[in-house]
Amino acid sequence: MINLRLSACFLLSLLLLGNLSSFAAKKPLKTVGRPDAPQNGVFLFNLQSGPTTLNPLTSTDFYASQVQSYIVEGLLERNIDTYEFEPALATDWKISKDGLKYDFTLRPGVKWHDGKPLTAEDVKFSFDAIFDPQFKTAHMRPYYENIKEVKILSKNKIRFIAKRKYFKNFSVCATISVLPKHIYMNPSKKQMKKLNKTLIGTGPYILDKYIRGKKLVLKKNPNWWGNKAPHLKGVHNYKKYLMKFVKDETISIEMLKKGNLDYIGLGAEAFIKKTGGSVWGKRVHKIKVENSSVKGYGFIGWNLTNPLFKSKKTRLALYKLVNRQLMIDKFLFKLSEPAIGPLYRTSDYAPKDVKPVMYDPKGALRLLKKDGWEDSDGDQILDKVIDGKRVKFSFTILEPLQDFIKYLTIFKEDAQKMGIEVKIKFVEWNTFIKLLDERKFEAVRLAWGGGSIDWDPKQIWHSSSIKGGSNFIGYSNPKVDKLIDQARSTMDREKRKKMLYQVFKMIADDVPYVFFFNRKFSLYAHTKRMERVKDTYKYGVGTPYWWISK
């Protein structure tokens, strides 16, 4: 429904300047693509995994959001090089002087993929649906909870009215995914199942075919409004996307070399060790770039409702048994660095004085003893009386990616030396998500994308997000909650940063996760036939601006 990577940084700079009236695009917009790029060919793209559902109202996984980004549009878009807002489904926009009303003028002549016209009713419905109990939208509500209502001003004008100030109010309104009311309103159970497999938007591509577990095909929308927009010349240059679901990196590299894929993201080990040979630099190319895009991190999340993980001393001891530097040296070839907390290290919201928790088995052992863990029966596994019961220090980590098991195996072996039994269970993605939603796990290994440049931790770290939100581990700290709430209503970015520094430090100190790594670079590979203006734009690689050579 909302692209969480988008933020209000441009808006905030304008707020600081005191210009709150109109943000209509007055000057000509400059394309960042190649205007005369050929419009042809099928882009063979590795999505890695099939989406759990295509329904934008209920989907939460990264794979679904990637597909939706080509089909579903917002009122405004971000420029990939400047991060400034640009027109999309809206051509003009205004913010009231009190900062609580946001008016958008809809672009005339826009049609849904089924041929029906886009209306202001669709925009209003897209907001109202977020708070409709028939849809599972809890993960989106923290971003829209400060918006009181959406009013239709005229046939082509819509107004969002905020209840209170929140630094992302305008951004979330501008980037809301606009959905067709006639498709999504009051679906029956049968229709709801169909909506999981279909997707209708206004965007540059139309869902052509989706075969679960095999492939997903998008075809160019000949009636897309952007086909006639001068600043969008040179973007969305493929006639079709053929998205394949290849999780194994080695297999995806071989498919790239054979021309069965055109583009893949690469891990550090693959970039260094699996991309050598005569074809590299000729038929296929590998690229290493630095840009200002947000960076994600992997983690082990402890189910904090499980008695094993309620003690901070125990969680810190486990953290000290994860030899991240060895993993970086052995598998990541020093192209990453240890994460220090709940945000990538180069973010403006990450305090620079927080040090990473490093591998320290002796320190871990001291903590375990202080916390009452001992081997009372001589079976080489630590135990402890918790809530009147003697409990073995044994747990299972759910892992959705085969390639990461080797990292967890290092942890498993080091933990075993301390008397902790760690079991690793590979779980297929759809099942993994279901277990997360149902909170049926002891520990999970997962990764978060970078989110947005201006950090709002509520969705993951606020206690109100435990039920139905992304705080599936059950983390709760009243001081963190209070500071998050204060930061959200603080419009001054520098003041907000100071508040969120404290939030970052408290979360890091509570060790609810083992935070793994932050990448230093973006690594990818592509076939010779893929052409581009440059290796990366400022805020992303920008594959939609590439084209296929004739």
Backbone torsions as a table, in degrees:
resi	resn	phi	psi	omega
1	MET	NA	-40.2	175.9
2	ILE	-131.7	138.1	177.2
3	ASN	-80.6	107.6	-173.4
4	LEU	-69.4	-10.8	177.6
5	ARG	-77.3	-14.5	-178.2
6	LEU	-86.2	146.9	-177.1
7	SER	-140.3	-179.2	-175.8
8	ALA	-103.4	26.8	-174.0
9	CYS	-64.0	-40.4	179.4
10	PHE	-66.7	-44.1	178.1
11	LEU	-57.7	-43.2	-176.9
12	LEU	-63.9	-37.4	178.2
13	SER	-63.0	-35.4	177.3
14	LEU	-71.4	-37.4	177.7
15	LEU	-60.7	-41.6	-179.7
16	LEU	-64.4	-27.8	177.9
17	LEU	-83.9	-8.5	177.7
18	GLY	82.1	12.1	-178.9
19	ASN	-94.1	100.8	-172.4
20	LEU	-118.6	9.4	-171.4
21	SER	-89.8	-67.9	-172.2
22	SER	-133.0	139.7	179.0
23	PHE	-123.1	25.3	178.2
24	ALA	-63.5	144.8	-178.8
25	ALA	-73.5	106.0	-176.9
26	LYS	-91.7	-33.7	-176.7
27	LYS	-100.7	156.5	179.2
28	PRO	-60.2	138.7	179.5
29	LEU	-87.8	138.1	-176.9
30	LYS	-98.4	132.1	178.0
31	THR	-72.4	145.4	175.7
32	VAL	-103.5	-2.2	175.1
33	GLY	-94.5	-171.4	175.1
34	ARG	-96.3	113.8	-172.8
35	PRO	-57.7	-31.7	-177.4
36	ASP	-99.8	20.2	179.5
37	ALA	-60.8	136.1	179.4
38	PRO	-65.0	143.5	179.4
39	GLN	-103.3	89.9	-175.0
40	ASN	-160.5	167.3	168.9
41	GLY	84.0	170.1	178.6
42	VAL	-113.6	121.2	178.5
43	PHE	-84.8	116.4	-178.3
44	LEU	-89.7	105.1	-166.6
45	PHE	-117.9	135.9	177.8
46	ASN	-95.4	107.1	177.0
47	LEU	-78.7	-17.1	-179.9
48	GLN	81.2	-45.8	-179.3
49	SER	-148.0	149.1	176.9
50	GLY	-72.2	143.8	178.4
51	PRO	-62.0	145.8	176.1
52	THR	-65.7	-35.7	174.9
53	THR	-156.1	151.1	176.9
54	LEU	-93.9	-7.7	-177.1
55	ASN	-66.7	114.1	-176.8
56	PRO	-65.3	-18.5	179.9
57	LEU	-78.5	-23.8	-174.8
58	THR	-120.8	-14.9	-175.8
59	SER	-72.8	144.9	178.9
60	THR	-129.7	-8.9	-173.0
61	ASP	-91.6	158.3	-176.0
62	PHE	-62.7	-37.3	-176.0
63	TYR	-65.6	-40.4	177.1
64	ALA	-64.5	-40.9	-178.1
65	SER	-65.0	-33.3	177.5
66	GLN	-64.7	-45.3	178.9
67	VAL	-63.9	-46.3	-177.5
68	GLN	-61.8	-29.5	-177.2
69	SER	-63.8	-20.9	178.6
70	TYR	-92.5	-13.7	-170.9
71	ILE	-114.5	-41.3	-174.7
72	VAL	-104.7	138.4	-176.6
73	GLU	-120.4	162.2	173.7
74	GLY	-105.8	-177.4	179.2
75	LEU	-72.8	-36.4	177.5
76	LEU	-131.0	162.7	176.8
77	GLU	-125.6	163.1	175.1
78	ARG	-99.4	139.2	172.9
79	ASN	-74.5	129.1	-173.8
80	ILE	-69.0	-17.6	179.6
81	ASP	-102.3	-32.1	-176.4
82	THR	-109.7	-19.9	-176.7
83	TYR	69.3	10.5	177.6
84	GLU	-78.4	151.7	175.5
85	PHE	-69.4	141.6	175.4
86	GLU	-134.4	156.1	-178.2
87	PRO	-61.6	145.0	170.7
88	ALA	-136.5	-107.9	177.3
89	LEU	-70.3	-18.6	173.0
90	ALA	-108.2	142.0	179.1
91	THR	-98.7	-26.5	-178.9
92	ASP	-138.8	154.5	178.7
93	TRP	-152.3	149.7	-179.5
94	LYS	-138.7	149.6	175.7
95	ILE	-121.6	132.2	-179.5
96	SER	-67.8	162.1	-176.5
97	LYS	-64.9	-27.6	177.6
98	ASP	-84.1	-2.1	176.4
99	GLY	73.8	17.2	-174.8
100	LEU	-116.6	-3.1	178.3
101	LYS	-127.7	135.5	-176.5
102	TYR	-130.4	112.6	-178.1
103	ASP	-102.3	138.1	178.6
104	PHE	-129.5	136.8	174.5
105	THR	-102.0	121.5	-175.8
106	LEU	-76.1	147.0	177.5
107	ARG	-69.1	130.2	179.5
108	PRO	-72.9	149.2	172.2
109	GLY	80.7	6.0	179.5
110	VAL	-75.6	136.2	-179.7
111	LYS	-124.1	147.5	172.3
112	TRP	-70.6	164.0	-178.8
113	HIS	-62.8	-20.1	177.2
114	ASP	-91.1	6.0	174.3
115	GLY	96.1	-10.9	-179.5
116	LYS	-79.9	149.5	-176.0
117	PRO	-75.5	145.2	171.2
118	LEU	-70.9	136.1	178.9
119	THR	-131.8	167.5	175.3
120	ALA	-62.2	-28.0	177.3
121	GLU	-59.9	-36.5	179.7
122	ASP	-64.7	-40.8	-179.7
123	VAL	-66.2	-44.8	178.6
124	LYS	-61.6	-44.0	178.8
125	PHE	-60.6	-40.8	-177.4
126	SER	-60.3	-34.3	174.9
127	PHE	-76.4	-48.9	-176.2
128	ASP	-59.4	-33.2	-177.5
129	ALA	-64.5	-27.1	-179.4
130	ILE	-62.0	-30.0	-178.2
131	PHE	-106.9	12.3	177.6
132	ASP	-84.5	120.4	-175.9
133	PRO	-62.0	-16.8	-179.6
134	GLN	-73.8	-15.2	178.7
135	PHE	-108.5	142.2	178.8
136	LYS	-86.7	83.3	-173.3
137	THR	-118.4	22.0	-176.3
138	ALA	-57.8	-31.4	-178.1
139	HIS	-68.1	-19.4	-179.0
140	MET	-97.5	-23.0	-171.6
141	ARG	-61.2	-34.9	178.5
142	PRO	-56.0	-29.2	-177.6
143	TYR	-80.6	-25.7	-174.9
144	TYR	-110.1	1.3	-174.7
145	GLU	-65.3	-19.2	179.5
146	ASN	-89.2	-3.1	177.7
147	ILE	-92.8	120.1	-176.1
148	LYS	-73.1	-48.4	-176.7
149	GLU	-165.9	168.8	173.6
150	VAL	-121.2	127.8	-179.3
151	LYS	-114.1	139.8	173.9
152	ILE	-88.0	118.1	-178.5
153	LEU	-87.9	-34.2	178.2
154	SER	-162.7	-173.6	-177.5
155	LYS	-55.9	-35.4	-175.4
156	ASN	-124.9	18.5	179.2
157	LYS	-127.7	139.3	-175.9
158	ILE	-134.8	144.5	179.5
159	ARG	-127.3	128.4	170.4
160	PHE	-96.2	132.1	-179.0
161	ILE	-118.8	122.2	-177.7
162	ALA	-89.6	145.7	175.7
163	LYS	-77.0	-40.2	-175.3
164	ARG	-150.8	167.9	-178.6
165	LYS	-74.2	135.6	174.3
166	TYR	-147.6	131.0	-169.4
167	PHE	-62.5	-15.9	179.4
168	LYS	-106.7	8.8	-176.0
169	ASN	-53.0	-52.6	-177.6
170	PHE	-64.0	-43.1	-177.3
171	SER	-61.2	-43.6	-178.4
172	VAL	-68.8	-32.0	176.4
173	CYS	-70.2	-44.0	-177.8
174	ALA	-65.2	-31.3	-174.6
175	THR	-107.3	11.4	177.3
176	ILE	-58.3	136.8	175.9
177	SER	-73.8	118.3	-176.5
178	VAL	-88.5	124.8	-174.8
179	LEU	-117.0	152.6	179.9
180	PRO	-74.8	117.8	179.9
181	LYS	-58.1	-38.5	-175.6
182	HIS	-69.0	-14.6	178.6
183	ILE	-95.5	-43.5	-169.2
184	TYR	-98.9	-10.0	-176.2
185	MET	-74.0	126.8	175.1
186	ASN	47.0	56.1	179.7
187	PRO	-74.0	146.3	173.4
188	SER	-75.5	172.6	178.3
189	LYS	-59.9	-38.6	179.0
190	LYS	-66.5	-43.0	179.3
191	GLN	-67.2	-35.8	179.7
192	MET	-61.9	-39.6	177.1
193	LYS	-64.1	-38.1	178.6
194	LYS	-65.9	-36.1	-179.5
195	LEU	-67.5	-18.5	175.9
196	ASN	-72.5	-21.5	-174.5
197	LYS	-111.6	-6.2	-177.6
198	THR	-125.1	165.6	-179.4
199	LEU	-159.2	123.6	178.5
200	ILE	-123.2	128.3	179.2
201	GLY	-138.7	-160.0	177.1
202	THR	-115.0	0.7	-166.6
203	GLY	-75.9	-176.5	-173.6
204	PRO	-68.3	-16.5	179.9
205	TYR	-128.5	149.6	-179.9
206	ILE	-112.3	136.7	175.0
207	LEU	-66.9	115.6	-176.4
208	ASP	-96.8	-40.4	-176.1
209	LYS	-158.8	138.7	175.4
210	TYR	-138.8	111.6	176.7
211	ILE	-112.4	109.0	-174.7
212	ARG	-53.8	134.0	176.9
213	GLY	79.6	-6.0	-175.6
214	LYS	-122.4	-59.8	-175.8
215	LYS	-163.4	165.5	176.4
216	LEU	-141.4	130.8	-175.0
217	VAL	-119.2	129.2	173.3
218	LEU	-113.3	139.4	176.8
219	LYS	-119.6	150.4	-176.4
220	LYS	-61.0	137.1	177.6
221	ASN	-86.9	107.6	-176.7
222	PRO	-67.5	-18.0	-177.3
223	ASN	-103.1	12.5	-179.6
224	TRP	-63.3	132.9	-179.9
225	TRP	-58.3	-31.7	-177.2
226	GLY	-68.2	-16.8	178.5
227	ASN	-62.6	-22.0	-178.1
228	LYS	-107.3	2.3	-178.4
229	ALA	-88.1	119.9	-176.6
230	PRO	-56.6	-38.6	-176.5
231	HIS	-74.1	-9.4	179.0
232	LEU	-103.0	9.4	173.5
233	LYS	-65.6	130.2	179.8
234	GLY	94.1	8.7	174.3
235	VAL	-120.5	149.3	-178.4
236	HIS	57.6	64.4	-171.8
237	ASN	-94.9	3.6	-176.6
238	TYR	-101.2	143.3	175.3
239	LYS	-71.0	-33.0	179.6
240	LYS	-147.3	153.5	163.9
241	TYR	-108.4	128.3	168.9
242	LEU	-109.3	105.2	-176.7
243	MET	-96.2	124.3	180.0
244	LYS	-109.6	160.0	-175.5
245	PHE	-114.5	83.8	-177.1
246	VAL	-117.7	106.5	-177.8
247	LYS	-83.0	-35.5	-175.8
248	ASP	-73.3	120.1	-175.0
249	GLU	-65.5	-38.6	179.7
250	THR	-62.6	-41.7	178.5
251	ILE	-65.5	-41.9	-179.1
252	SER	-64.3	-35.4	177.4
253	ILE	-65.5	-43.3	178.6
254	GLU	-63.8	-38.4	177.8
255	MET	-65.5	-37.8	176.6
256	LEU	-61.9	-45.5	-178.4
257	LYS	-63.2	-31.6	179.9
258	LYS	-87.5	-3.5	-179.9
259	GLY	84.9	13.2	178.7
260	ASN	-89.0	-7.7	170.0
261	LEU	-138.1	151.2	179.5
262	ASP	-105.5	-21.9	-174.5
263	TYR	-152.8	137.0	173.3
264	ILE	-144.5	144.8	168.0
265	GLY	-77.1	148.8	-177.4
266	LEU	-120.1	142.4	167.4
267	GLY	-81.8	167.3	-176.3
268	ALA	-62.4	-42.7	-178.5
269	GLU	-63.0	-42.8	178.7
270	ALA	-65.0	-40.6	-178.9
271	PHE	-61.3	-39.8	-177.2
272	ILE	-85.3	-42.9	-167.3
273	LYS	-108.8	-19.6	-172.7
274	LYS	-112.4	9.7	-176.1
275	THR	-124.1	40.4	175.8
276	GLY	-110.5	161.9	179.5
277	GLY	125.7	173.2	-171.6
278	SER	-66.3	-25.6	-177.0
279	VAL	-77.2	-22.6	-176.2
280	TRP	-76.0	129.3	-174.5
281	GLY	92.1	-6.3	178.5
282	LYS	-120.5	-76.3	179.2
283	ARG	-81.9	-30.4	179.7
284	VAL	-133.4	153.0	-177.0
285	HIS	-133.2	145.0	174.6
286	LYS	-115.0	144.1	-171.8
287	ILE	-132.2	136.7	173.5
288	LYS	-120.6	122.4	-176.9
289	VAL	-134.2	157.7	169.6
290	GLU	-116.2	135.5	175.0
291	ASN	-147.2	-179.3	-175.9
292	SER	-96.3	16.2	178.8
293	SER	-66.2	155.4	177.6
294	VAL	-67.2	150.3	-176.9
295	LYS	-117.1	140.0	178.5
296	GLY	-92.8	-174.1	176.3
297	TYR	-154.5	149.6	173.0
298	GLY	-91.4	162.8	-177.8
299	PHE	-161.5	158.8	162.2
300	ILE	-102.9	123.0	178.1
301	GLY	-104.5	129.1	179.5
302	TRP	-91.3	135.9	174.4
303	ASN	-73.5	103.2	-171.5
304	LEU	-75.0	-3.4	171.9
305	THR	-85.7	-11.2	178.3
306	ASN	-81.6	128.3	-178.2
307	PRO	-54.2	-28.6	-179.5
308	LEU	-58.1	-33.4	-168.3
309	PHE	-111.7	12.5	-177.0
310	LYS	-74.2	-25.2	-178.4
311	SER	-86.4	130.0	177.6
312	LYS	-64.3	-36.7	178.7
313	LYS	-59.0	-43.1	179.5
314	THR	-65.3	-43.7	179.8
315	ARG	-63.4	-40.1	178.9
316	LEU	-67.3	-37.6	176.9
317	ALA	-61.3	-43.6	177.7
318	LEU	-61.4	-41.7	178.7
319	TYR	-59.0	-42.1	-178.6
320	LYS	-70.4	-9.7	177.0
321	LEU	-96.8	2.3	178.0
322	VAL	-98.7	106.7	-174.9
323	ASN	-83.0	77.5	-174.8
324	ARG	-67.2	-36.0	-179.2
325	GLN	-65.2	-38.9	175.7
326	LEU	-61.7	-43.4	178.8
327	MET	-61.6	-42.2	179.0
328	ILE	-63.8	-44.4	-179.4
329	ASP	-68.0	-39.4	-173.1
330	LYS	-82.4	-40.1	-172.7
331	PHE	-113.4	-24.0	-173.6
332	LEU	-110.3	-2.6	171.5
333	PHE	51.3	39.2	175.6
334	LYS	61.1	22.4	176.6
335	LEU	-91.9	0.1	175.0
336	SER	-131.7	172.9	177.0
337	GLU	-138.7	157.6	-179.0
338	PRO	-61.2	133.6	174.6
339	ALA	-70.0	152.7	-177.9
340	ILE	-112.6	-10.7	-178.1
341	GLY	175.6	-158.2	-168.4
342	PRO	-81.0	32.1	-179.1
343	LEU	-166.5	153.3	-179.0
344	TYR	-66.9	147.2	-168.0
345	ARG	-63.3	-29.7	-176.9
346	THR	-87.7	1.9	178.0
347	SER	-66.1	148.1	174.8
348	ASP	-63.1	-20.0	-176.0
349	TYR	-97.5	3.6	178.3
350	ALA	-98.7	115.6	179.9
351	PRO	-63.9	141.0	-173.9
352	LYS	-82.5	-10.5	-176.5
353	ASP	-95.9	4.5	176.9
354	VAL	-85.0	127.5	-179.1
355	LYS	-97.6	145.7	178.2
356	PRO	-69.7	148.7	173.5
357	VAL	-78.9	116.2	-175.1
358	MET	-101.5	165.4	-179.2
359	TYR	-60.3	124.4	-176.0
360	ASP	-155.9	78.9	-176.6
361	PRO	-61.2	-34.9	179.0
362	LYS	-67.1	-42.2	176.9
363	GLY	-64.2	-37.2	178.1
364	ALA	-63.6	-42.9	-179.3
365	LEU	-62.8	-41.2	178.4
366	ARG	-61.4	-43.2	179.5
367	LEU	-63.9	-41.8	-179.4
368	LEU	-62.8	-41.4	178.6
369	LYS	-65.8	-42.8	177.8
370	LYS	-60.4	-31.8	-176.7
371	ASP	-88.7	4.9	172.3
372	GLY	92.5	8.5	179.2
373	TRP	-80.9	135.2	179.2
374	GLU	-153.8	163.7	174.3
375	ASP	-100.4	87.3	-172.2
376	SER	-75.2	-22.3	-175.3
377	ASP	-116.9	8.0	174.8
378	GLY	71.0	20.9	-178.3
379	ASP	-94.0	11.1	178.3
380	GLN	72.4	10.2	175.7
381	ILE	-122.0	129.5	179.7
382	LEU	-64.7	151.9	176.5
383	ASP	-145.3	168.1	-175.1
384	LYS	-164.2	148.9	175.2
385	VAL	-84.6	118.3	178.0
386	ILE	-126.0	124.6	-179.5
387	ASP	52.7	40.5	175.9
388	GLY	83.5	-0.8	180.0
389	LYS	-120.7	141.6	175.0
390	ARG	-82.4	122.8	-172.1
391	VAL	-118.1	134.4	174.4
392	LYS	-76.1	144.1	176.5
393	PHE	-84.4	79.5	-176.9
394	SER	-140.9	132.8	-179.9
395	PHE	-155.0	165.9	-178.8
396	THR	-116.3	134.1	173.5
397	ILE	-101.6	124.0	175.0
398	LEU	-82.1	133.8	-176.4
399	GLU	-131.8	121.8	-177.9
400	PRO	-91.6	-0.9	-174.7
401	LEU	-129.8	117.1	-177.0
402	GLN	-56.6	-38.9	-173.2
403	ASP	-66.4	-21.5	-177.9
404	PHE	-86.3	-8.5	-177.9
405	ILE	-59.9	-32.9	-179.6
406	LYS	-64.1	-31.8	175.9
407	TYR	-67.6	-46.4	-179.2
408	LEU	-66.4	-28.7	179.1
409	THR	-64.7	-37.6	176.0
410	ILE	-61.1	-45.7	177.2
411	PHE	-62.2	-43.7	-179.3
412	LYS	-57.2	-44.4	-177.1
413	GLU	-69.5	-38.8	178.3
414	ASP	-70.2	-36.9	177.8
415	ALA	-66.1	-37.7	-179.8
416	GLN	-61.1	-35.6	178.9
417	LYS	-64.2	-25.5	179.4
418	MET	-91.7	-3.3	-179.4
419	GLY	91.8	23.9	178.6
420	ILE	-112.9	126.7	-179.2
421	GLU	-94.3	112.6	178.9
422	VAL	-110.3	123.8	175.7
423	LYS	-109.3	141.2	-177.9
424	ILE	-115.4	127.0	-178.3
425	LYS	-125.0	116.0	175.7
426	PHE	-75.8	131.8	-177.5
427	VAL	-131.1	130.0	177.6
428	GLU	-58.7	147.1	-167.3
429	TRP	-55.6	-50.0	-177.2
430	ASN	-61.2	-40.6	177.4
431	THR	-67.0	-39.9	178.7
432	PHE	-57.3	-48.5	-179.9
433	ILE	-62.1	-39.6	179.0
434	LYS	-62.7	-42.8	179.2
435	LEU	-65.7	-36.7	175.6
436	LEU	-62.9	-49.8	-178.0
437	ASP	-59.3	-36.0	-178.4
438	GLU	-88.8	-2.0	-179.9
439	ARG	60.5	34.1	-178.9
440	LYS	-100.8	75.4	178.5
441	PHE	-160.4	159.0	172.2
442	GLU	-97.0	-45.9	176.0
443	ALA	-148.8	150.7	-179.9
444	VAL	-134.3	146.6	171.9
445	ARG	-110.2	123.0	-175.3
446	LEU	-149.9	-177.3	177.0
447	ALA	-142.1	145.6	171.7
448	TRP	-102.6	140.5	168.1
449	GLY	-69.0	175.2	-173.0
450	GLY	-71.5	-16.3	-175.2
451	GLY	75.3	-133.3	-179.5
452	SER	-118.8	163.9	-179.4
453	ILE	-62.1	-39.8	175.4
454	ASP	-95.0	109.5	-167.9
455	TRP	-74.4	130.3	168.5
456	ASP	-126.6	105.4	-173.3
457	PRO	-77.8	-1.0	-167.3
458	LYS	-59.7	-43.4	-173.3
459	GLN	-59.6	-33.4	-175.1
460	ILE	-102.0	-34.8	-166.3
461	TRP	-114.2	-8.6	179.0
462	HIS	-83.2	142.9	-177.8
463	SER	-64.9	-23.3	177.8
464	SER	-68.9	-13.6	-180.0
465	SER	-95.2	7.5	179.0
466	ILE	-68.1	-45.2	-178.2
467	LYS	-90.0	107.6	175.7
468	GLY	83.8	-12.3	179.6
469	GLY	-95.5	-158.4	-176.7
470	SER	-94.8	3.4	176.6
471	ASN	-87.3	61.6	-172.8
472	PHE	-74.1	-14.4	178.6
473	ILE	-82.5	-12.9	178.3
474	GLY	82.1	32.8	178.8
475	TYR	-71.4	133.8	-179.8
476	SER	-147.1	120.1	175.6
477	ASN	-141.2	109.7	-176.4
478	PRO	-54.9	-35.9	179.3
479	LYS	-66.8	-39.0	176.2
480	VAL	-64.3	-45.2	178.5
481	ASP	-55.7	-47.9	-176.6
482	LYS	-62.6	-43.8	-179.2
483	LEU	-69.0	-37.7	176.7
484	ILE	-61.2	-44.9	179.9
485	ASP	-62.3	-42.1	178.6
486	GLN	-65.5	-41.9	-178.2
487	ALA	-64.6	-36.5	-177.8
488	ARG	-64.6	-28.4	-179.4
489	SER	-98.3	7.2	179.5
490	THR	-97.4	113.3	-175.7
491	MET	-81.3	-26.0	178.9
492	ASP	-73.6	116.8	-173.2
493	ARG	-62.8	-40.3	-178.5
494	GLU	-66.8	-40.2	176.8
495	LYS	-66.3	-40.0	179.9
496	ARG	-65.2	-39.1	178.6
497	LYS	-58.6	-41.7	-179.6
498	LYS	-63.4	-39.8	177.2
499	MET	-64.1	-44.1	-175.8
500	LEU	-76.4	-21.4	168.7
501	TYR	-58.1	-44.0	179.8
502	GLN	-65.4	-40.9	177.2
503	VAL	-59.6	-47.5	179.7
504	PHE	-56.7	-48.5	-176.4
505	LYS	-64.7	-39.9	179.9
506	MET	-67.1	-40.9	178.1
507	ILE	-65.3	-46.3	178.8
508	ALA	-58.8	-40.0	-179.0
509	ASP	-69.8	-29.9	178.9
510	ASP	-76.9	-11.9	-178.9
511	VAL	40.6	56.1	176.5
512	PRO	-74.3	-21.1	176.7
513	TYR	-123.2	160.9	153.9
514	VAL	-93.5	111.7	179.4
515	PHE	-85.6	122.5	-173.5
516	PHE	-83.2	-87.1	-168.7
517	PHE	-135.5	157.4	167.1
518	ASN	-117.6	127.8	177.4
519	ARG	-71.1	142.8	173.9
520	LYS	-89.8	-24.8	-173.6
521	PHE	-135.1	160.3	166.5
522	SER	-97.6	129.3	-176.5
523	LEU	-120.9	132.1	178.2
524	TYR	-154.2	169.6	177.5
525	ALA	-138.8	152.2	-179.2
526	HIS	-148.7	161.1	177.8
527	THR	-80.6	163.2	-176.7
528	LYS	-60.5	-31.8	-174.1
529	ARG	-73.3	-11.9	179.1
530	MET	-82.8	125.6	180.0
531	GLU	-112.7	153.4	-179.3
532	ARG	-156.0	159.2	178.2
533	VAL	-70.3	-42.9	179.7
534	LYS	-155.8	167.7	-175.2
535	ASP	-67.2	-32.7	177.9
536	THR	-156.6	151.0	169.0
537	TYR	-93.3	176.5	-174.5
538	LYS	-64.1	-38.5	-174.6
539	TYR	-114.3	23.1	176.1
540	GLY	163.5	162.8	179.1
541	VAL	-65.1	-43.4	172.6
542	GLY	84.5	45.3	178.8
543	THR	-60.0	-27.4	176.3
544	PRO	-63.2	-15.4	179.1
545	TYR	-94.3	-2.8	176.6
546	TRP	-77.6	170.8	173.8
547	TRP	-148.7	165.2	-178.6
548	ILE	-98.3	126.3	-179.0
549	SER	-66.1	147.3	-178.5
550	LYS	-75.8	NA	NA
